[in-house]
Each structure stands twice: as C-alpha cells, then as structure tokens.
C-alpha cells in the first residue's frame, strides 16, 4: 500500500502543479495582451507625430 500512497501523493502534486501552471499561463497571456495594447498605442502616437512633421515640412 505504501507504493499506492506514494503514487497518490505524486499525482496530487502533479495536479497542483498543473493548476499553478495554468494560472501562470493565464497571467502571462493577460500581460502579453497589455503589452501589445501599449505597443499599438505608442506606434499610433509615433505615426501621428511623423504625419504632423511631414505636414509642417510641406508647408
């Protein structure tokens, strides 16, 4: 029975680790999405600045 107890404990630990990894993965995906949104906002601002500079240069 000792082997069964050890196996049961290892399975329990693996399941707990799996849940922890799922949570970490979800958090990383959220963080990645926030970084993408920030990048898009920065690129948009840079494009607006460049467009403004081009308009000034034409006048």
Secondary structure, DSSP 8 states (H G I E B T S, - for coil): -HHHHHHHHHHHHHHHHHHHHHHHHHHHHHHHHHHHHHHHHHHHHHHHHHHHHHHHHH-
